[in-house]
Amino acid sequence: MLAMDQGVVEEWLSEFKTLPDSAVSTYAASLKDKGALVPALYKVIRENYSDLLEPVCHQLFEFYRSGEPQLQRFTLQFLPELLWSLLSVSAARDPHTSGCIEALLLGIYNLEIVDKDGQSKVLSFTVPSLSKPSVYHEPSTIGSMALTEGALANHGLSRVVYSGPHLQRETFTAQNRFEVLTFLLLCYNAALSYMSSTSLQSLCQLSSRVCICGYPRQQMRRYKGINARLTVTSEFLVQLITGIHYALCNGEVDLGSKALDDVLYRAQLELFPEALLVGNAIKSSLHSAALKSNNKEGARSIQVEITPTSSRISRNAVTSLSIRGHRWKRHEQPARQTDSASAVGGVAIPEINVTGVSGDRMPNGDSLRPRPDGRSPADGDMMGATSEVSMDPRGHDSSIRLEVRRQKSVRRMVENEGSGSASTGRNQY
């Protein structure tokens, strides 16, 4: 660590100790003007054996305990780097160098799980109903919903999901480590719009390192840090993906894309369905053209693609009646072609019905005239339908070919004679 950075940190530590309570809000606003302070603090956190690490962690905790929102956000921006320092030290099995970081993270956690009166918080989230419009969908585009008794009973009802109350933690163990870290990431994601670009980059680097260390992808990323595999949970990865999504939409396209791919890589190896669902949904909804604008200034936001929902259900029901009508149309198509070719030189060729059914036909293939057996069309039963369906298609094709061959021979005879009536031609045939 450079002497200049060390001097900046020491000056910052001495300022807050002599600061009166009435000037805390003014001091919080002045932190934005200290451009060299934030990079110097990052260097202190990354050096696990720095002498300034313990006083810096203590100062950051005092900022958070003050209750001033700006001071709390100032502490939260270093949370990704603090998490990586803790996890890397835990993987190296050297817990003595991370005692001050553990105390800081546990202190923030214990402050966040209680309200001002010291009672445990219960976080709630209302699941939106598809029957009501939102920024993501319109009920009219979903299609017609069946108005069943159950749907009417649940109309307008909202489902609320609760989280908590959470238990106080005094130390990190293998069982509660990721429970605490996941809750801290939840607090970090709640203040994402106030985080700096440096903090978002640190979050993306944390996500990639946690997911690839100890796996073959570490060599592809050329990361030469720790080689031990870090245990993760599905909830922890979901919180990482939430922060990565925000970073992707606010200028960190390269780091965010790599981090999202690494998290999905780890989720596939661990078979975490929640992380895979959220990560793939975000990945499919983002357009490369929309993310190419590296706009790191201005209002912070998250881009959402609203896809119109179109009906993909065919309304043409397939019934036995439609199939039979389709069969008649297929058989009548060659007959129309022969009719157009039968009139040559003004000579009409007689029409022979190869199906053996005379009279006009309805669209469904039924005849309007009486049948040879004396039955009317209305008397058609299932036996008649069965006989029609079971008709050999090869017999029909051969009869049609014979009819076309006959008409061609008649046409050649008429052309050779050059004159004569159509009746004479028919008598000769």
N, C-alpha and C positions, 0 to 999 in steps of 0.2 A: 504494500500500500504506500502511495506517495505521501511525502510529508505535507504537501499542500492539502490533499484530501483529509489527512488526519487532523490538520489544523481547522478545517471547516467543520468537521464533526465535533471536535472538542469545543469550539465556539458555540455550536448549536446546543450542546449539552449544558453549558454554563448559562445560557440565556434563559432557559425555561425554569431553572431552579430559583432564580431571583425574580421571576415574573409574578406580579400580584394576580389574584383571581379576577379582578375587574378587567384586566387587560388580556384575558385569554382569547376572546373572540378576535380582538385586533391582531394579536400575534398569529392566530390561525390564518387570517387573511394574508399576512405578510409572508407566509411560507412559500407562496407561489413565486415570489420575487427572488428566492434563493435558488438560482438555477444550478449551482454546483453542489448543493446539499444532497439531492436525491441520488445522483451517480455515486457520490462518496459513501452514502449509506448502503447502496447495493454492494459496493466493494467490501465493506465491513461484514455484511451478512455472508458473502461468499467465502470469506476467509474464516474458517471455523476456529482457528487458533489466534485470532486477533484479540488484543487486550481491550479493544473498544467494544467488542460484541456484547458483553454483559451489560455495560451502562447504556448502550443503544437499545437493547431489548427492554430494559427497565424504563427508559424514556418513552419508547413507543407504547408500552402498557399504560403509562401515566397519561399519554395523549388519549388513549381509548377510554380510560376510566373517567376522564374529565366530562364526558357527555357532550362535548362540542362536536357537531356533525362534521365540520371540516377537519378537525384533528383526528376523528375516527376514520375518515376516508384517507387521510394521510398515512395512517397506520395500515389500513387494508391494502393499499397499493403494493406493499411489500409482502403480502401474504403468499403469492405463488413461490417467491424465492425462499421464504421461510419454510414452506412445506417441503421444497426440494432439499433444503439443507437438513431438515429433520429426517427425511426418508433416506437420503444418501448416507448419513451418519449411522442410521439404524441398520442399513444393509452392510456397512463396514464393521458393525458390532463394536462401535466406539462410543458408548452413550455418554461418557464423561464430557465430551466436547459439545453436547447439545442440550445441556441442562437448562441454560437460560432461554433457549428457543422453545423448549417444551413448556417452561413456565409461562412464557408470553402467550403461546397458543392456548394453553389451558385457561389462562386468565381471560382471554377474549371469549372463549367458549362459555365459561361460567357466567360472564356478564351478559351474554346474548340470550341465554336460555331462561332468564328471569326478567320480569318487568321492573318498573320503578319501585314497586312495593315489595319486591323480593319474592313474588309468587311465580311459579313456573309458567312459562308461556306455552300456549297451544296454538300452533300455526294451522291455519285452515285455507283450503283452496276449493273454489266452487267449479265443478266441471260444467262447461257450457252445454246447453241443450240444443240438439239439432233442429228442434221445432221453432227456435227463436233465431233471428238473424244476428250475425256478428261480423267482424272485420274479415273473417276467413270464409264465410259461406253465406248463401241465401237459401232459405228453406224451399223457395219455388224451383230452384235449379236441381234439387235432389231428386225430384220426381214425386209422383203421388204416393203418399203413405196410406196404408190400410187403416181405416178408422175403426179399429177393433175396440173392444171394451177395455182391454189392457192399455192400448195406446191413449185412449181418452182419459183413463184414470191417471196416467203418468204425464199427461200434457201439462206443461208449465211447472212441473216439479224439478228442482235442481238437486244435484248430488254434491255433497260437501265432503272433501277428504281432509282428515286431520293428521297432524304430525306433532307428536309430543304427548305428555310432558317429557322432557329429557332429564336425565340424571346428572347430578354434579359429579365431576371427575377431578381427582386429585393427582393422578399420575397416568401416564400412557402405558397400556398393556397391549399384548398381541390381539386381544379380543376387542378392545374399545378404540384402538388407534384410528381405524378408518371410519368409525362412527363419528368421532370428533372431527376428523379432517373433512368428511363429507358435509357436516353441518357448517364448518367454517367456509367451505367453498360456496355453500348456499348463501351465506351472508355476503361473501364477495360478489357473487352474481347479482345480488340485489342492488349493488352499487356500481354496476358495470359502466353506466353512462358517465360516471365521474372518474373513471380510471384513465391513466395516461397511456400513451402508446408504448412506453417502456414496460409498464405493468402488463399490458396485453401480450407483448412479446415474451415476457417472462412466463406468462400462463401457457402460451403455445409450446415453449421449450420444456416446461414442466410436463406437459401432456406427452410430448414425444419421448422424453427420457424415461418416464415412469413405465411407458408401454413397451419400449423396445430393449431396455437393458436386459442382457442375458439371453437374447433371442437373435436369430440370424440377421434380422433386419438392422441390428446395431452396426454390423459391419458395412451394410449398404449405406447407412446414414453417416458412417465414419465418425461416430461418437466414441471418444477414448476415455470416457468416465468409468464409473463402476461397471463391473461385468456380472454382478449378482442380479438375479431376478427378484423383482419387487412384487409382493402380493397386493392385489387390488380387488375391489368389489364392484359390482355392477352399478350401484348407486353413485360411487365415486366417479366412475367413467361418465355417467350421465351428466353430472355436474361439470365435469371437464368439457364435455361436448357443448353444453350450454354456453360456457364462456368462449369456446372456440367459434361458435356460430356468430357471436357478437363481434369477435375479432375479424372474422372473414368479411363481414359487412362494413367494417370501419377501417379499411386500409391495410390490414395485415393479411394479404391474400396468400403470399408464398408460405409464410410460417403457419398460417391457419390451415391451408390445404394439406401441408405435410403432417401437421398435428392431427387433423381429422382422419387421414389415412392410417396413421399409426394407432390411433385409438380403435378404429374399426379392425385393424389387424389384430390387436390384442383381444378385442371382444370376440372375434371369430375363434381365436385359439382357446379362449376360456368358455365359449358358448354362452355369452351373456345376451339373452334376448332383448332386454330393455335397451341396452347400449346399442345393439345392432339396429333396433327399430328406429331410435331417435337419430343415430348417426346416418343411416341410409336415407331417412326422410329428409334430413338437412342437405345431404349431398345431392340428392335428386332434384331438390327445389332450387338450388343455386345455379345461376347461369354464369358462364365464364365472361360473357360480355358485360354483364352487370357488375362484376367484381373487378374489372380491370381498372376502374377509376380509383387510384390510390389516394382518396380524399381522406386525410387524417384530421382535417379541421372542420369546423362547423358543427351542426347538430348531429348527435349520435343516434343511430337507429339500427333496426334489423329489417332486412328486406324479406318480404313475404310474397310468394307467387300465388295468385288466386286463379285456379284453373276452373273454367266453367264445366259443369257436369252435364253431359248429354246422355239421353236415353239410349241404351244399347240393346234393348229388348225388342225383338221383332214382333210386330203385331199381326203378321200373316200366319195364322194358325194352320198347321198341316193336318188335314182331315182326310178321310177316305173319299169324300166327295171331291175335294180339290185334286187328289191324286188321279181319280178317274177322269176328271175334266182335262187334266194335263195329258193323259194318255190319248184322248180323242184328238186333241190339238196336234199331237205328234204324228198321229196316223193321217190326219187330213192335210198336213203340209205337203207331202209328195203329190197328193191328188190335185192341189192348186197349181203346182208346177206343171203337171201334165195337161191341165185345162188350158193354160196359157199357150202351150205348144201344140194343142190339138187343132187349132184353127189355122190352116195353111192355105193361102190363096182363096180365102173366103169359104173354104169347105169345112163344115162342122163334123167332128168325130163324135160318134155316140159315146155316152158316158156309161161305164159299167161299174156298179157298186161292188167292190171287192169284199166289203164287210158283211154283205147279205142283209143289211138293214136299210129299208127304204124310208123315205120321208125326211122331213126337216128334223134337225137335232137342236136340242136345247144346249145352253152353255155347259151343262154338266155331263153331256153325252147321251141323254135319254132321247128317245124318238117320240115325235108327236103323233105318229100314225100307229094303227093297231099292229100288233106283232103277228107273225105267221101262225102262231098257235092259238090265236083268238083272244089273247089277254091284252088288256089295255096297259099303257105305261105305268099307271098307278098300281097295277097288280104285281109289279116287279118285286120279287122277294129276294131273300139272301141267296137262294140257289142261283138266280140269274146273275147277281153280282159276283158270285163265286165263279161262275162259268166265264164271265168276261175277264175277271182278273187272271184266271188260270189259262187263258188263251195262249197258245204257243207263239211267241214273237217271231220265231223263225218261219212258221207257216205264213204269217202276215207278210214278212219281208219277201218271201219267194213269190207270193201272189201279186205283190205290188210290182216286183221286177218283171213278171210275165205280162202284166197289163201295160207297163211302159214299153216293153219290147213289141207288143202287138200294135200299139199306137204308132210306133216308129215305122213298122213295116207298112201299115196302111198309108202313112204319109208319103213313103217312097213310091208306093203304087200310084197315088194320086198325082205326084209330080211327074212320073213317067208318062202317064196318059195325057197330061197337059190339058185335057178337057173332060167333059162329062159331069154328070150330076153326082151329088154325094150319095144318093140312093143306089146308083149303079155300082159305085165303088163298094158299098156295103154288101150288095148282092153278090158281087164277085168274091168278096172275102168269105 
